[in-house]
Amino acid sequence: MQKSATLNLRVDPEVKSSAETVLSQLGLSMSTAVDMFLRQVSLTGGIPFKVSLPEAPRQLDVNRMTDAELRSAIIEGYRDAIAGDSLDAATVFSSMREELFDE
């Protein structure tokens, strides 16, 4: 089967570069990978992988906690704060920025 259609796609340059590195290690071109993806869409009738938001662990997801679990977590946090076994928000966010953005 001859390939005759052309796709023009706009993607983040860093995502493209990262994907090209991985595909190269697999011995695939970007064109072949996109063709494989589109074939799988046609064969499966949808996106060929799970598309969803990541789930928070149960102990962090208030919507999935029972009232007793939530109450226990709040009490534990309160006791940690009273005992001085916690960090203020500014310190936590500063630390996160350093780790995420090498600031």
Secondary structure, 3 states (H helix, E strand, C coil): CCCCCCCCCCCCHHHHHHHHHHHHHCCCCHHHHHHHHHHHHHHHCCCCCCCCCCCCCHHHCHHHCCHHHHHHHHHHHHHHHHCCCCCCHHHHHHHHHHHHHCC
